Amino acid sequence: SPLIILSSVVFPTPLKIMSGLMKPSDGKVLFDHIDYYTLSEKKQISFRRDNFGFVFQSFELISELTVYENIIFPLLLGGKKEKKAAAKEYAEELCSALELDDLRSRYPGELSGGQQQRTAIARALIRRPEILFCDEPTGNLDQSTSEAVMNLLTQINERYHTTLIIVTHDREIAARTRKIYRMSENGILSEERGASC
């Protein structure tokens, strides 16, 4: 599964279009040969919920829920049916993989920036998405925490075969990926670097 960087001066429009949140003025968005924007609004919502995960720069955790409750929250929204035991087992696996075991009963306000971001990543992964869209995932983090989060995202890409699409302006982060696409101010997307995936 590819790990792709979008370096863009006009973000968030490209990510919104690719992730099904904004219809393009022209052209199509295809996922597995499905023309996404020809689907009904209800089917678009279901498709997004079942296939995409989102990691935001601002974390977007629910302050009244614990770390563990935040992680499993997407499972309460319907969609793919997953047995309760299997879902719990996967949540445990994510907590372990993201080093959240000792933080499960804490609230977001009690966490560091890196811990909040790891919680947000676990929540984004709980539904086993095909694609994980990341909006400046290290934008609010210090250098060492940013490095740890990028190591984690790379491991997720390799371990779970999840395609990662990351928007960033950080050249060091971009240098770690297999593909880089740059979007110019006039909206033209060009491949800056590519490798076989």
N, C-alpha and C positions, 0 to 999 in steps of 0.2 A: 504494500500500500504506500502511495507516495506521501511525502511530507513536502508541502509546497508553501512558499512564502510569496505574499503579494506586498510589494513595496509601493505605496500609493500616496499621492498628495491629495487625492480626491476621495479617499475613504471617508464615510463608510458605504458609499453607493455600490461599489463592486461586490462587497461582501453581502449587502442586503439583497442584491439581485441574485447572486449565486445561492444564497441560503433560503430563497423563497419568500423574502419579506418585502420585496419591491419589484413590481413588474417592469421589465425593460421597455423603453419606448419603441424599440425595434429588435428583431431577432428572437431567438428561442433559448430556453434553458432546458437542457435534456439531462435526465438522470436515468441510466439504464434504459435508454431509448424512450423514456416517458417525457412528453412535452409538459413540463410542470405547470406552466401558466395556462394550459387549456383545461386543467382539472377544475372542478367546482371548488369553491372556497372551503367547504367542509372537507373535501378530499385533500386539498392542499395542507390544511391543518393536520390531518391525520398523517400525511406523508412526512411532513416536517417532524412531527412528534416521534414517529417511528424510525426515522432514518438519520436525523441530524442531532448533534449536540452543540451547545454554545458555551464558550468561555469568554467572559467580559472583563475588560480592564478594571471595572469597578466592583467585581466579584458578584454583586446582586444576590447575596445571601439573605435569607429571612431571619431577621434579628431575634424573633421570638422562638425560633426552633434551634435545637442543639445541632451539633455537627452531623450526627447520625441522621437526625430527622431531616435536615437539609438535603443530605445525600439521597435518601429514599423518597423524598417528596415527589419527584417526577413519576414514580410508580403509581401514585394515587390518582394520576390524571387520565387513566384509561389507556387505550391503545393496545400494543402487543400484550398478549396474555402470557404471563410468566408465573409458574407455580411459586407460591409464597416461600417455600423452603429454598428453591433455586435462587430466587431474588435475594433472600437474606444471605445465602452463601456467597453470592457475587458481591453484595455490599460489604461483607466481611473481607473478601479478597481485595477489594478496592481500598478499604481502610488500612489493611496491612501493606499493600503495595505503595500507598501514598503516605505511609507513616502517620496515620491518623488514629491508630488504636487507642492511644492514651488521651485523646482529645474528644472522643465520641460524645461525651456528656457535657462538653463545654458549649458556650454560646459564641456567636461570631464576634461580639464585642470583647471577648476574653482572648482572642487569637491575634497572633502577629499577621502581618500582610502575607507572608509566605504560607502560613497555615490556612488563612482564609482562601488563598488562591488554590491550594491543594484540595480544600473542601469543595470549591467551585468546580474543579476539574473532575473530582469523583462524582459529583452530582451530574455533570454533563455526560459522564460515561455510563451511568447506572442503567440506561436503557439500551446499552450496546449499540451506539450509533455507527452507521457506515462512515459518516463524515463528521469531523469535529471542527467547527469554525471558531477561530480564536481571534479576538479583537485586542491587539496590543497586550498579550497576556502577562508581559513583564513590565508594562508601562508604569505601574505604581510601586515597583519593588526595587530594593537596593541591588547592587551588582552581584553579591554572593547569592542572594535569594533568587535573582533572575537566572543565574547559572543553574541553580538547583531545579527551578521550574522547567527550564529548557531541557535539562537532562531527563526529567520526568516525562515531558511530552515526547521526547525521542524514544524513550522506553515504551510508552503507550503505543506509539506508531509501530514499533517492532513486535511488541508482545501481543497486542490485541488486533493487529492488522487494520487499525483505524486510519483512514486518510485524514491528515491534518491540513487545514488551510489556515494559515496564520497571516494576519496583517500586522506589519511592523515597520518602523523606520530605523530599527537597530541593525546596523550592518553586521555586527558580530553574530546576532541570532540568524540572520539571513545566510551567513556563510556556512552554517551547519546543515543546511537543507539540501535536498536532491534537486529541487527546481526552484527558480526564482522568476517571478513575473513582475515587471514594473509597469505601473500605469502612469502615463504622462498627464499633464494638466489638461490636455485636449481630449482625454479619455481613451487614448490608444493604448492597448495592452500589448506588451512585447515580452518575449521570453529572454531574460537576461542570461540565465544559465540553466542548462538541463543535463540530466544524466538518465541513464536507463533505470527504470524502477521495477 
